[in-house]
């Protein structure tokens, strides 16, 4: 029995009540290697090589458009790992259950949708998609093809959350308890523990360099407009260019803001307004910004303070109380008070469990789309240098055709989503 | 209609008014306007950005095309500002508020696309054109569809236009295009959903090329034309309804979706239904069709969806279940419930439970509750969270009962579910069930009580804390941390004394502290803990960690004492407590243990804790740096050394930087040191100068981090923002006495000495110096015999940073400007008053002589001085604490005069051993009034700028300021207008120096009034960076030195940007002569050149050209540049 068949059987065999409890399935330690889910990684540069040893599944194939990446990654892979340079061929391999997408963001949307069509579940690096429109398509494709999707940022359910000195759970519980009042203002700056990585910027005025032998630059660019090659565009510095990512904001934004969205209970919606103060942006190279304010319909605000002006600012501030880094608060005996409130709803935080039980992962294409849209809204406002209004239901900006052109950007043939 | 007329009237009036205004004041040529504008880009904030783009928008087509003409292909020159301008303008206009301007802009871009010869420039313009293009752009753009490089960007523009005209252009290009271009064109036609292209695309879809098939199928689907459905259906079937590279199935699904939005909806529904019922279609595809069908048909799809639940394929069922969640009419709810009740398949039942729980229906909730007791665990596990969600309070008792069964899996899930239910009913029921339950259940119950902070049930938990089962005891001990009150201390202490497991002990220590800390102030807490400890017999060591959590000096002495005098077990517990000290006051004790304890394990533990604690402590930054350096001396492992380098880098000072830089050459520590250098330099823009720059550049070259590319660029950007002059330099090279000399008497005596005798005495003094001062291993040592060590260089105003240390009974000091002294002495020497501490201005009589606080480190430890001296005032920081606050230093050698303006810095010798290291100085420039040379003075020249302040000048004193002997024009101050002299001049010779920045533009106005454009109401001699790309299209009479618009000057004599240029301007009657860097670049007669003011080269009226007199001014505030050494010979005055 091949291992793909095993999965199908374990999911389909009616009357075979062999499904073990979720927590046992969850830990890879409890599953014999031959029964493990299989995965392939697309994009094995710095980030993708990190995925090789992620637990819960067994690596069987890798793909990259740079021969050097393939070579160095292969050394770290289990024996027998297959290599591809075109992910479309990899997707035709029926023995792969999960596709990890660790390419630059301009590929995330297309690859996620293609993987869903090919019947794969998807583990995708953040940011989810480079445009709001691509995010909508990923959401739609996962629903249409019934696939499981995990976006790879985890702070909403695991690890200490930057300067908070705690996981997100008690913060979520605090906000849910109403002790802080409503509406809330969240400030994301260095003082509250978040570094905006302003050195992830592009260089302006790049000159033209020959494409190195090992790189399929045309495939690296894929859907992005053709621009003459310069090494700063690709690999470790691609984040600085709008065509592929969005600077420090684009690359760290979802890490920082996805938990905020969850904490505020906004997984189903987006802000209705974004205000921005930024130096003028170069058309090609992402630059820095000063301040971005995202406002929800109910008055909740997220402040991205790029200048770190207010060093004593609370992380969350409401009419009845404040929460500071280290889970300090001006509410006396907060932790004791909080204890009597109910816990947030449990979530599935093991992707293998999600794949086996077909229950949505804690951070999936729906809430992931919303938190990615938070970031993309901010990026568009920064690029245009002006405040914008947004309709979270239609996922469109109001009265700003230029902003809406950035919601959906045409792709270079033959790529489409 | 009325509204429109009114609007037009307002618009006309407004634009006429503003036009008139522009006419009156702004006679710059379009080239100058463009150049002036580009200088302001990129805007530094969003408000400026908006204003600037509004300004550009009002400049109209000549400006748009003029700017676009500057564009160059990548690598062929700097066109940055022009790219910012076009991109900014396009996005500004694309907001769509001014359709007319948008059209003009699109027209200009098209014109520029046609006129440029570079494909890469065309590409850039096309990318921008997307945002503003309209039908008028179609002709220009469609010409590029057959260009290999530009087909894609051109097609994108047409997609954005998306009119019949643009779509027609795409279609017409198809037959002539190469296969690669056809892909692009078909994809574009797909995006515009252009139905007339269907037939042509269907033809191409039969191509052998997979990519073409894929793009063509997709385009056919996008256009939603039913005539393509047969083809896509056939291709999907051919592909076995699975994914392959042409994605026929995906396109077919899309087409059906599109059709369902048209009058072909029935066709789409029928096709879906057929495929759902066709068992040969693989289930993944069937579930996609099912979803699509449900989206189209709504609740009409219910029977088919319900039927899908009978499938043996879980994925197919899941597709149906997701759809069912949306169907919540009473009828469908009843049927789903019926299905769940009837099914014999527990897996399906488990799947349906969350669906039912979401319906908010009483019968469904009852079913979910009943399922808690299903005989199948899969069903139970589904029902547990579902019941908490839908039944809330009603679920509490059944969930508690489930926990009582003791099954591990069920218990875990039920516990989580209970915690999501609100209210005290949860804890009350749990408390009721707790006694007499099995072990696993009790553990879960205790955890729930703790998590909910149910103090009223704490008695139950205390009981469990003495249970026979160690797991129960541990969980209870952990719970007591939450549940204990101040009254419980004694009870917890009893448990602590009895406890056996290590984790149980730790948990009870935490619980005890949590109780003790509620018992009053720190003193009370310590007393209580001590009394409990004293009653604990041989379990005293279990209390040390409670002292560590409480903190304070009394606690510290108890635990330190235990470490020193205790048995080995107690020692270990005491050290552990010290390493966890809550207020970091145990650092000194840890350092001593790390340094002196014979036990290597203890040493290492103590040292590591010392290093990790420093940054948490409340010490000053300078003191922390000293502490890390002490730690480094003790560190023997690479890990500890790395830790020191990482932690010290959170303290950004010159000395921390210098310290970490020593490890850049150490192979094991190099990359850690590189990151530390990065962190230190970037965190503090007060760190600059050659020392800083050399270290930074060295670390850039060594950086091997995966992010090195970003880090290097970031560091270079940072360095570029730092001041270039007057940074920190080293006074002591660590190897010899270079830069130092011996002491000859005192400054007053030396001044009176015959130079020859002074030289002789200096030689002898230097000889003595070499005997008494030595450089040993980077430390400057004075052994106790000899005289002061004096800097060769004389210093005026400065910031001095150095480290010093002395032995017991030591005495010394730092002489500033050759005068005593910033005092250093052993504070134990109370007989001479040393208890006041070091750092004071010891010899002051009228002004403060004692330090503000005692900030000395113990003798034999290093101390850091930061001494700031400006004018007569001295400020001293000792180990980061302010000890002298801006106090006048009196002149010890002659108390009738103030301190000398400049003199040596001296290290005082006072008969005891002294050591110094890391001596750095930053000179602070002192503004000196500008004086003309003797020759020039005799010739009649006088300063026009005093070198210190802007006395004698008026106008824009915001952007123009006096800095370091220069007039600096800095546009970032956001001033407006020009700078003028307060006096008028008619005939004169003006000499000055100026320094340009790239693209700088200014002008020297002469014989001009304070108001109006000096180039016309007076005369302007252009000041301009002639070589900047943005000025390549100027008229000859617009370049540097020209009488603007009237007489052109010669080009080619400017120094490179950044160097000083020397210029002389002679204005005598109508004769104007400009000499630049020794070359006469202009010599002419303004009356002749203008036919007596009636006709000029630029054909503009220059009414003020022949003014007899007026002010001198600098005209412009948009570009940064500098002027110095301005002096003038006023010929009119001389004549009078």
Interface residues (C-beta under 8 A of the other chain):
Chain A: X8 X11 X12 X13 X14 X15 X17 X19 X21 X22 X23 X46 X88 X91 X92 X114 X117 X118 X119 X143 X144 X145 X146 X198 X199 X200 X201 X203 X204 X205 X206 X207 X208 X225 X226 X228 X230 X232 X236 X237 X240 X276 X277 X278 X279 X280 X281 X282 X283 X290 X336 X339 X340 X341 X342 X343 X344 X345 X346 X358 X383 X384 X385 X386 X399 X400 X401 X402 X405 X410 X411 X412 X413 X414 X416
Chain B: X41 X42 X43 X44 X45 X46 X47 X49 X50 X52 X73 X74 X75 X78 X79 X80 X83 X84 X87 X88 X91 X94 X95 X96 X120 X123 X124 X127 X128 X130 X131 X149 X152 X153 X155 X156 X159 X160 X183 X184 X186 X187 X188 X190 X191 X211 X212 X214 X215 X218 X242 X243 X244 X245 X247 X249 X250 X253 X284 X287 X288 X291 X292 X312 X313 X314 X315 X318 X319 X322 X345 X346 X347 X348 X376 X377 X378 X381 X385 X389 X409 X412 X416 X417 X419 X420 X421 X422 X424 X451 X452 X453 X482 X706 X707 X709 X710 X711 X713 X714
